[in-house]
Amino acid sequence: MAPSPTTLWFIYSLTSFLLKKYRFRSLDFLILPGLNLTQIQILKEMNVLSNRINALSESQTLAMTKKARELAAQGFDVISLSVGEPDFQTPQHIKDAAKKAIDDGFHFYSPVPGFPDLRKAVADKFKRDNNLDFKPENIVVSTGAKHSITNVLMALLNPGDEVIIFAPYWVSYVEMVKLAEGKPVVIHGGIENDFKVTAKQVADAITPRTKAILYSSPCNPTGSIFTKQELTEIAQVVAKHENVFIIADEIYEYISFNNDFFSIGSLDIVKDRTITVNGMSKGFAMTGWRLGFIGAPLEIAKACDKMQGQTTSGTCSITQKAAVAGLTGDLTSAKEMAKAYLRRRDLVLGLLNEIPGIKTNVPKGAFYIFPDVSAYFGKYNGSEQIKNSDDLCMFLLNNAHVALVPGDAFGDANCIRISFAASDENLKKAISRIKTELAKLK
């Protein structure tokens, strides 16, 4: 008797698991009683996607945003604090530069690593703000900082190379390393240390297979910023291992509240092995414009140029001209946005600290708070138990109509991420709803 369609789907699910876990290259091993050649071929055709893509997880930040939009489409008043995106408009002088670029005819392909004037502007910015000595040829401009990091990982990693990732981490780091066929090695910084790992943890994690360390400062999702002393100690560890690189994600640099931001690449002992990543999205409120960049040792910059030349080529020409205006122009708008984020941080922290069981650090930058909510795990909403941060976020979305992101996506399952890149009114309303619904859990 031939297997039913349900049985075929079960076999397909099982074999897909085996393909991913044991890296089988095909389904040719699949010879089971009752399966005819046609059914075996159907199963093979079901497995059309590569192991590489099957191994990737969906971005939970985007997934939660999607769910929130679905609820909003049903007529619910959903407040989304799940997206890492400024709620400000791009500064006017940057928009004006883009309009001028259109009128001036910048409609054609750009050089793969970026227009020369933009690469110079980036190099000048690195020197002015970060004490990093780069020439324009050390700069590669890409379609967002995410693209920049992907280029670096694809250029650096061989299969099995290890990348030490500081947790809590930005949601895509682990998946990007996996996409480049590397092995993520996650080390954790707890809330008691402001979510920051120590130099000793880095030293203990390094092995002969380690190729890079990867972190963000200011950090998404915690808002933590590594001090000069902390980064110096980490650099001293890395300096002892000549084949280990540092990938420093500094995309939130301009949203720093204590004016003590420091770039690890400015330290002589690691400057030749540090790739500094930054971009226009956060500090200039240009998320949709899509422009990131790196400053890197020349060999790595050339490799990223080569990688990009075979994938996306140069990023949008109009965006590049707008970025020149942003980097070389008045930074008043960026500073005013940072002041607004600081006020909102204090607002949200004050409201959260009124809720029993929530434990917070004090973010020094970015626009996130990452509270420990594990005191609510094990409690019940009627007959439904809150087992983890995923359950809690779904409970708050369905009942408080507030969209947040579970901490597991960022490497800490005890926490949730709250973005305060929203109006004061919506922040007050959202935290009030959260407080009301959490009080119902018993």
Phi and psi in degrees as a GROMACS rama.xvg file:
@    title "Ramachandran Plot"
@    xaxis  label "Phi"
@    yaxis  label "Psi"
@TYPE xy
-73.4591  146.205  ALA-2
-63.56  148.717  PRO-3
-75.1657  165.759  SER-4
-56.2343  -36.7633  PRO-5
-62.9803  -42.2486  THR-6
-64.0458  -40.9116  THR-7
-59.2023  -42.7308  LEU-8
-66.006  -36.7791  TRP-9
-63.7797  -43.5414  PHE-10
-63.9869  -39.6698  ILE-11
-62.6161  -44.0538  TYR-12
-63.1158  -42.6227  SER-13
-63.3061  -45.3978  LEU-14
-70.0667  -32.766  THR-15
-63.1348  -39.0771  SER-16
-61.6489  -44.2996  PHE-17
-64.5076  -38.2051  LEU-18
-60.0718  -43.1676  LEU-19
-75.4967  -43.2926  LYS-20
-73.4572  -40.546  LYS-21
-110.04  6.14118  TYR-22
58.691  34.6108  ARG-23
-61.1611  142.726  PHE-24
-89.5553  -13.8666  ARG-25
-156.28  179.688  SER-26
-103.04  21.7707  LEU-27
-65.7309  -21.2666  ASP-28
-72.0714  -10.5939  PHE-29
-81.1756  87.5368  LEU-30
-124.148  97.8184  ILE-31
-120.792  147.439  LEU-32
-57.7349  136.783  PRO-33
90.5371  -9.54038  GLY-34
-93.7146  122.932  LEU-35
-88.1392  174.247  ASN-36
-62.121  -36.7904  LEU-37
-63.3081  -43.5498  THR-38
-67.7409  -37.5243  GLN-39
-61.8245  -41.507  ILE-40
-64.2236  -38.5115  GLN-41
-59.8261  -43.6181  ILE-42
-63.0233  -39.6274  LEU-43
-64.0205  -40.5721  LYS-44
-69.1393  -28.7891  GLU-45
-61.7311  -32.3711  MET-46
-88.4444  58.4992  ASN-47
-84.4576  -20.5977  VAL-48
-88.9465  152.779  LEU-49
-72.2957  156.838  SER-50
-57.8346  -33.5773  ASN-51
-60.2023  -47.5422  ARG-52
-78.009  -33.525  ILE-53
-65.0666  -26.7889  ASN-54
-79.3433  -14.4629  ALA-55
-80.4885  142.489  LEU-56
-93.1184  153.154  SER-57
-71.7601  142.81  GLU-58
-62.5336  120.322  SER-59
-72.3576  -25.8056  GLN-60
-65.4898  -43.7651  THR-61
-70.3164  -34.6684  LEU-62
-64.7158  -42.9502  ALA-63
-67.3551  -37.4072  MET-64
-61.5199  -40.6647  THR-65
-61.7836  -44.179  LYS-66
-64.9373  -39.2991  LYS-67
-63.6356  -40.4274  ALA-68
-66.1813  -35.2876  ARG-69
-63.9202  -41.5222  GLU-70
-66.0858  -42.1401  LEU-71
-61.7623  -37.0548  ALA-72
-65.7609  -21.9597  ALA-73
-85.7791  0.740558  GLN-74
102.241  2.83184  GLY-75
-80.9596  147.111  PHE-76
-85.1367  87.4291  ASP-77
-94.9487  129.452  VAL-78
-102.72  117.296  ILE-79
-96.45  115.611  SER-80
-115.345  33.6062  LEU-81
-105.315  -18.8651  SER-82
-97.3897  136.83  VAL-83
-86.3969  70.935  GLY-84
-141.989  130.226  GLU-85
-58.7667  146.381  PRO-86
-100.711  13.5606  ASP-87
-93.7819  160.553  PHE-88
-79.701  149.29  GLN-89
-59.1407  135.591  THR-90
-53.2905  144.922  PRO-91
-60.5699  -40.0014  GLN-92
-65.9363  -25.8939  HIS-93
-74.9569  -42.1531  ILE-94
-63.3365  -38.8393  LYS-95
-63.4591  -38.2485  ASP-96
-65.0897  -36.0735  ALA-97
-66.2643  -43.2768  ALA-98
-61.7554  -40.8196  LYS-99
-64.4582  -39.4275  LYS-100
-61.7755  -38.084  ALA-101
-63.9142  -47.4266  ILE-102
-66.472  -29.8851  ASP-103
-83.2163  -2.06469  ASP-104
88.0138  25.7696  GLY-105
-83.0755  69.6115  PHE-106
-110.85  3.54788  HIS-107
-111.012  174.021  PHE-108
-55.2492  140.918  TYR-109
-100.226  164.771  SER-110
-55.5641  145.273  PRO-111
-53.7663  -46.9912  VAL-112
-84.4249  1.44957  PRO-113
117.451  158.747  GLY-114
-62.5433  144.982  PHE-115
-56.285  -38.9993  PRO-116
-67.7369  -32.1384  ASP-117
-72.6779  -42.9224  LEU-118
-60.807  -37.2573  ARG-119
-67.578  -40.8  LYS-120
-62.2083  -39.2048  ALA-121
-66.1451  -45.6714  VAL-122
-60.245  -40.9607  ALA-123
-66.1693  -39.5929  ASP-124
-61.8204  -44.4523  LYS-125
-59.7108  -39.8149  PHE-126
-70.6181  -45.2421  LYS-127
-64.2277  -45.4826  ARG-128
-96.4926  -26.6805  ASP-129
-126.522  -2.40649  ASN-130
57.9621  39.3773  ASN-131
-105.363  130.655  LEU-132
-98.989  93.951  ASP-133
-121.999  144.746  PHE-134
-94.4007  163.746  LYS-135
-53.5922  -32.3254  PRO-136
-70.8483  -11.9757  GLU-137
-86.9742  -1.85054  ASN-138
-105.36  133.985  ILE-139
-127.719  123.465  VAL-140
-96.1327  134.244  VAL-141
-133.833  -179.086  SER-142
-88.8578  69.0427  THR-143
99.7696  155.236  GLY-144
-64.5738  -31.055  ALA-145
-59.9708  -43.4729  LYS-146
-63.79  -40.3792  HIS-147
-60.2506  -46.2839  SER-148
-65.2989  -40.7472  ILE-149
-60.4911  -43.7266  THR-150
-56.8319  -46.0773  ASN-151
-62.1634  -46.6237  VAL-152
-64.4652  -41.5942  LEU-153
-65.6083  -31.5231  MET-154
-77.4974  -30.1906  ALA-155
-93.4277  -36.6511  LEU-156
-91.9173  139.337  LEU-157
-104.315  159.39  ASN-158
-52.4209  128.82  PRO-159
90.5977  -10.0571  GLY-160
-63.1409  141.306  ASP-161
-96.8742  140.66  GLU-162
-123.1  119.276  VAL-163
-80.6854  122.288  ILE-164
-114.916  127.703  ILE-165
-79.2793  125.011  PHE-166
-109.02  145.298  ALA-167
-62.779  144.286  PRO-168
-128.281  161.749  TYR-169
-64.0247  141.468  TRP-170
-55.3765  -28.7362  VAL-171
-92.7125  -9.6273  SER-172
-56.2152  -50.9854  TYR-173
-61.1734  -44.0441  VAL-174
-67.7547  -34.4703  GLU-175
-66.3018  -40.3998  MET-176
-63.9255  -42.8549  VAL-177
-62.7614  -39.6885  LYS-178
-60.8093  -34.6412  LEU-179
-84.9563  9.94105  ALA-180
65.2519  24.5442  GLU-181
-91.7095  177.702  GLY-182
-116.581  114.802  LYS-183
-70.6826  132.605  PRO-184
-120.49  107.405  VAL-185
-97.1091  129.072  VAL-186
-118.591  144.694  ILE-187
-110.854  135.375  HIS-188
-107.553  122.506  GLY-189
-84.1908  166.568  GLY-190
-62.8054  -27.3116  ILE-191
-66.9217  -19.8051  GLU-192
-114.256  32.6685  ASN-193
57.7977  32.4185  ASP-194
62.6897  24.7164  PHE-195
-110.583  135.751  LYS-196
-77.1519  164.647  VAL-197
-107.117  163.912  THR-198
-60.7285  -35.1483  ALA-199
-63.9891  -39.5674  LYS-200
-62.3698  -40.7745  GLN-201
-62.6672  -46.4394  VAL-202
-60.2348  -41.6671  ALA-203
-68.4595  -25.497  ASP-204
-86.9102  -18.5858  ALA-205
-72.5917  132.644  ILE-206
-129.989  174.836  THR-207
-59.9902  -17.6985  PRO-208
-92.6671  -4.22244  ARG-209
-68.0275  129.02  THR-210
-111.631  -28.0903  LYS-211
-159.997  159.801  ALA-212
-114.561  149.208  ILE-213
-137.798  127.162  LEU-214
-155.31  165.507  TYR-215
-121.429  141.626  SER-216
-153.278  120.156  SER-217
-54.0346  147.612  PRO-218
-90.8522  133.512  CYS-219
-99.6073  109.158  ASN-220
-114.445  2.71086  PRO-221
-96.367  -19.0834  THR-222
76.5171  4.02222  GLY-223
-72.1392  148.322  SER-224
-126.925  127.354  ILE-225
-71.9395  134.42  PHE-226
-78.0934  167.178  THR-227
-58.5176  -41.6324  LYS-228
-64.2732  -44.6611  GLN-229
-63.489  -42.6674  GLU-230
-70.0967  -33.3465  LEU-231
-63.665  -41.5573  THR-232
-65.3628  -39.9782  GLU-233
-65.4486  -42.5657  ILE-234
-60.8748  -38.211  ALA-235
-63.4153  -33.789  GLN-236
-68.747  -49.6562  VAL-237
-63.1224  -35.8366  VAL-238
-60.0647  -23.3016  ALA-239
-77.7403  -9.76743  LYS-240
-122.616  97.6454  HIS-241
-68.0692  -14.8238  GLU-242
-100.674  9.17039  ASN-243
-104.034  130.467  VAL-244
-105.574  160.852  PHE-245
-115.253  126.725  ILE-246
-110.644  106.741  ILE-247
-103.355  110.248  ALA-248
-89.0345  108.49  ASP-249
-115.813  31.3506  GLU-250
-62.5378  -25.2647  ILE-251
-96.9508  17.6684  TYR-252
-50.5777  -45.961  GLU-253
-74.8512  -8.76387  TYR-254
-105.569  69.7728  ILE-255
-125.972  126.697  SER-256
-92.3523  -17.6881  PHE-257
-111.306  5.05353  ASN-258
57.2709  30.681  ASN-259
-121.375  26.5227  ASP-260
-64.6663  140.559  PHE-261
-139.268  138.184  PHE-262
-100.053  124.285  SER-263
-64.0047  -26.9031  ILE-264
-68.4083  -10.5534  GLY-265
-81.0038  -7.63688  SER-266
-82.3806  126.731  LEU-267
-56.6872  -33.5974  ASP-268
-70.772  -17.3468  ILE-269
-131.523  4.83429  VAL-270
-62.395  -27.8873  LYS-271
-83.4039  -1.70183  ASP-272
-129.389  21.3743  ARG-273
-113.81  131.245  THR-274
-108.595  116.737  ILE-275
-98.2231  126.53  THR-276
-110.781  134.806  VAL-277
-153.759  -172.201  ASN-278
175.317  -169.83  GLY-279
-102.544  -10.6592  MET-280
-62.9502  -48.4654  SER-281
-89.7712  -58.1411  LYS-282
-66.0311  -25.6295  GLY-283
-110.214  7.40095  PHE-284
52.8104  54.2601  ALA-285
-127.057  39.3674  MET-286
-57.1246  -44.1606  THR-287
-75.3751  -12.762  GLY-288
-76.5544  -27.7555  TRP-289
62.2274  81.5103  ARG-290
-149.426  121.057  LEU-291
-127.595  170.59  GLY-292
-156.9  160.095  PHE-293
-125.231  152.17  ILE-294
-114.895  125.186  GLY-295
-148.29  159.673  ALA-296
-51.5181  146.747  PRO-297
-56.2429  -41.2344  LEU-298
-61.1419  -40.1768  GLU-299
-73.7889  -39.219  ILE-300
-59.2027  -43.8136  ALA-301
-63.9535  -37.8149  LYS-302
-65.7897  -39.9067  ALA-303
-68.0679  -37.5977  CYS-304
-58.8746  -45.5827  ASP-305
-63.4207  -44.9918  LYS-306
-61.5554  -47.1331  MET-307
-66.2499  -34.1393  GLN-308
-63.7943  -23.9496  GLY-309
-101.238  3.24007  GLN-310
-122.453  -75.5943  THR-311
-103.247  -19.2666  THR-312
63.2126  -158.209  SER-313
-71.2769  152.548  GLY-314
-77.1094  175.643  THR-315
-51.7458  127.216  CYS-316
-63.8149  -38.3521  SER-317
-67.0331  -42.5427  ILE-318
-59.9929  -39.8568  THR-319
-62.0044  -43.1651  GLN-320
-66.9258  -35.6735  LYS-321
-64.4875  -38.8594  ALA-322
-65.2063  -35.8898  ALA-323
-58.0745  -44.9846  VAL-324
-62.8333  -39.6699  ALA-325
-65.5479  -44.5587  GLY-326
-75.6593  -30.5339  LEU-327
-99.5695  -10.4124  THR-328
-93.5708  -165.893  GLY-329
-68.7986  130.884  ASP-330
-95.8702  11.9288  LEU-331
-57.0425  -42.7443  THR-332
-61.5967  -42.5125  SER-333
-62.4967  -40.792  ALA-334
-68.328  -37.3824  LYS-335
-66.9011  -38.649  GLU-336
-62.7409  -41.7428  MET-337
-61.23  -39.5348  ALA-338
-63.2281  -39.9365  LYS-339
-64.9667  -40.8021  ALA-340
-63.7435  -38.3635  TYR-341
-62.546  -44.3643  LEU-342
-61.1817  -42.1108  ARG-343
-67.3392  -38.1668  ARG-344
-56.7304  -48.5702  ARG-345
-64.3188  -37.1666  ASP-346
-60.8718  -51.5244  LEU-347
-68.8214  -39.8867  VAL-348
-59.7108  -44.0047  LEU-349
-60.7228  -42.1775  GLY-350
-69.8639  -40.8676  LEU-351
-65.5203  -36.2445  LEU-352
-69.5575  -9.12779  ASN-353
-86.2155  -6.93385  GLU-354
-96.5807  120.44  ILE-355
-59.6059  139.858  PRO-356
89.2394  -8.68069  GLY-357
-95.1451  131.091  ILE-358
-118.892  128.306  LYS-359
-127.328  155.789  THR-360
-96.3887  -177.566  ASN-361
-112.792  103.595  VAL-362
-60.1008  137.215  PRO-363
-96.2742  -6.9701  LYS-364
-168.383  -172.882  GLY-365
61.1539  -163.584  ALA-366
-136.215  50.2043  PHE-367
-134.26  151.559  TYR-368
-123.237  141.096  ILE-369
-126.038  70.7619  PHE-370
-73.248  146.442  PRO-371
-80.2525  119.675  ASP-372
-116.463  18.2988  VAL-373
-65.3952  -16.2397  SER-374
-62.3493  -19.4018  ALA-375
-93.8243  -6.09804  TYR-376
-70.8783  136.588  PHE-377
94.5685  -12.5329  GLY-378
-81.7158  167.65  LYS-379
-121.69  144.032  TYR-380
-108.016  87.055  ASN-381
69.8332  -119.369  GLY-382
-93.4762  -3.44138  SER-383
-96.662  123.655  GLU-384
-91.9657  139.905  GLN-385
-89.0719  105.735  ILE-386
-91.6496  -27.8326  LYS-387
-159.3  -175.741  ASN-388
-69.5774  -27.4621  SER-389
-62.5698  -46.4724  ASP-390
-63.13  -40.9011  ASP-391
-65.874  -42.5318  LEU-392
-63.7714  -39.8131  CYS-393
-68.5956  -38.2068  MET-394
-60.1557  -44.9858  PHE-395
-71.2617  -33.0273  LEU-396
-67.065  -45.1043  LEU-397
-74.973  -28.7635  ASN-398
-108.169  -41.5361  ASN-399
-92.5315  -14.3354  ALA-400
57.3202  43.9209  HIS-401
-122.862  126.521  VAL-402
-95.4885  122.864  ALA-403
-127.779  -179.401  LEU-404
-124.422  130.275  VAL-405
-61.8636  144.273  PRO-406
-68.6561  -22.8216  GLY-407
-57.2149  -31.0021  ASP-408
-63.5038  -22.1834  ALA-409
-109.895  7.87813  PHE-410
93.2749  10.8342  GLY-411
-141.982  101.488  ASP-412
-72.704  -9.02856  ALA-413
-85.6011  -6.38676  ASN-414
-118.555  169.255  CYS-415
-131.263  152.909  ILE-416
-102.301  129.506  ARG-417
-116.743  122.222  ILE-418
-90.2626  130.311  SER-419
-103.906  25.8952  PHE-420
-84.2127  67.9877  ALA-421
-154.123  168.809  ALA-422
-67.6118  154.811  SER-423
-56.6385  -41.119  ASP-424
-60.2805  -47.7589  GLU-425
-67.9128  -34.7995  ASN-426
-64.4932  -46.2566  LEU-427
-60.9104  -46.1078  LYS-428
-63.0218  -42.5599  LYS-429
-65.2665  -46.6853  ALA-430
-67.4694  -34.8173  ILE-431
-62.2236  -43.677  SER-432
-62.8607  -43.5174  ARG-433
-59.8995  -46.6685  ILE-434
-58.8049  -43.4821  LYS-435
-62.8573  -45.6384  THR-436
-73.4629  -36.4823  GLU-437
-64.3406  -32.5575  LEU-438
-64.7402  -18.9833  ALA-439
-82.6262  -13.9033  LYS-440
-77.5733  131.279  LEU-441
